[in-house]
């Protein structure tokens, strides 16, 4: 190997290269992306990649990774051993050159493609430069060779022979430099996940990970490669058909693809790789894959008379419930990325190659597997039906919204006169009769009233299409006007406060929780922004005539009533309100609606996980559990854990 590097003289450029390690320490992020946890693990991937390359070249099959108690990590392969012979131009052993100079890797390696982060073989030197120490042991030609570097790659033990051996291979053990990295703790889970992914992609290579800090140990070896990867992703899913896999080489790009469909999985999960590195942002290979798949399914459906009204399936219908792994090996000179992050493949040839490859192979597969093909097309058509229905519902909601506000809004809405959205308040009122009273009680300028007829829809677990079909919910969404789900922008709300006003009884409490669920699931930013409230109608009104004039006090609970009685003196008359409807408009105004005299509870989500759990208990499918929860937890006069008291 070293002999290949023939150069007439030793140039200034070579001296620069030799001083390269200091440069790596000066700008570590340039080489490994960052100096945090990700960066520390990057050092591991660099060394593991070299071991992997040796295994892929056909030398050795097992790679051992050990995390030691002193914070170091060792990688061991069973390859040919890094060359230890003397490099003529420098007089240095090749192994020393590899660990101390940038660009030596390119000279030493004759790989068809780069793997990992594309450090072009300088990974060993970069890792050495950023380590407190780095020990390299080479088992080769019957001898054990050892060399040690410390403090960013300084040679402390020149290459030595420690003894004889029958073993072959290389071990590299290094400890990341705590002066470079913000954290130097190796994470077992991060390493285990990474090497498992590698093991799936590198069929047959065995990885053994042990952590001497905890005693944990795991082995990964997949003789069926990405087929087993699919299997692990599709666990516990009701699948449609077998795992389908295609392999091939086109135009010196090697292709390895596996896929499977699942029912009741509405997403598409495509994991693509170029040279064993994940391309998270997709790129030309994914584009080609999608194109080919769509055409194969549509052509098959058309040729077999399976299209409904000759209507072609959309790509998204065909990918619903699909899990696919696309793994490409692309020669160095053809490898291109788009954007800064190297997460999106740019190689133009990959598009037509993938498109044709998938089209041909999948068409053939469908022709050979009639039952699967028919079931798949049925499934795609179900997706299409759902998609068309959802779009129709969305369009309807949108077209209503684009018409002038006052017309749009449900005829049930009594709007506020002001267009000062921040000051406006929307009262969502239980029942038409209370709605009537509220209309008379309101401040016409800033308060709008929307009466609800009966119980609102239980939206727990429902998708947007179902919710939009419900008139009440659609009206709420349109009236508030700030969008839903990921499009919900609380700053666009037509109301600064949205206030639920229900009776002070169990039904009222149930309506509140249904409304909270709806807002929590579809317009959560409104809750997070503190725009959602619960009105607090009083339970009692105590009054007494003093000198021909009625004096009165409202009370929200028994304690408050006792206080009110004391304050009024004598034996006042006590009214107990069974509902909003029992109040006249003046009473409703001053006790519940007028900002100067009312009490409001703000709906907050202190701990949204807890809130969600409660909503699940409350809104889930078990009515008995739901009733128990309401009875135990919802008392109109109690401050619930996800409701805060405000004025
Ligand atoms: C591009 C450089 C880094 N290299 C070789 C030969 C074997 C070999 C290596 C390695 C990491 C942890 C254990 C080739 C390649 C240098 O040239 S690197 N094995 N293992 C490794 O780094 N493992 C090699 C041709 C003939 N003999 C040996």
Boltz pocket constraint, residues with backbone or C-beta under 6 A from the ligand:
constraints:
  - pocket:
      binder: B
      contacts: [[A, 1], [A, 47], [A, 48], [A, 50], [A, 51], [A, 54], [A, 75], [A, 76], [A, 77], [A, 79], [A, 80], [A, 81], [A, 82], [A, 83], [A, 98], [A, 104], [A, 105], [A, 106], [A, 108], [A, 109], [A, 121], [A, 124], [A, 170], [A, 171], [A, 172]]
      max_distance: 6.0
